């Protein structure tokens, strides 16, 4: 095994653990707006990425689609950051709040890590990472960005 591959796996596990821990600790009402801060800009950008593909200006998987996706998601993230405000921490949380906070923490960590891995892979072509692991991390982000969903 390549040492970069092991570093990549440790980094992925660390990011997922960090977001899961923070969102589990704070609960569902705190984790949902933070998840929506990353999810909604990616979906809105995905719609914008899909329009040129449907018109026929770009092809699926074209580099132009990835560039539009990167620029659009950053712009939407900056614009929508104040829309989804963090909820105040509740004093009493039940088991469901902790569980849903954990789930949204894992999803948020996956989207952040997958987003950055997607663009690093497109720029540097990460050949040291197993293609199955790379596809597992990148594919949900590509679906949200409508790059390879349909």
C-alpha positions, 0 to 999 in steps of 0.5 A: 500500500502506498503511504499516500493512500493510508494518509488519504484514508486517515484524513477521510476518517478524521474529517468524518469523525470530526463532523460527526462528533461536533454535530452529535454533541450539539444536536439535530437543530444545530446540525441541520442548518450547517448541513443545509449550508453545504447541501443547498449551494451544491444543489443550486449549482447542480441545476446551473451545471445541468442547464448547459448539458441539457441544451447541448453546450457541454457534455456530461463530465466535461471540464467546463461543467466542473469549472461551472460547478466549482465557481457556482458552488463557492458563490452560492455558499458565500451568498447563502451562508447567512440564510441558514443560521445556527440554532442555539444549543438546547439544554436538554437533548434526547436520543433522537437529537443526538442520533440525527445530529450524528447522521447530519454530521457524517453527511456534512463531512462527506460532502465537504471531503468529497467536494474537495477530493472531487476537484483535487482529483480533476486537477491532479488525477489522484492515481494513488487512491483505489478507484473504488474508494475514490468513486465511493467518496466522489459519486455522492457529490457528483450526484448533488452537483448533477455532474453524473447523475443523469 
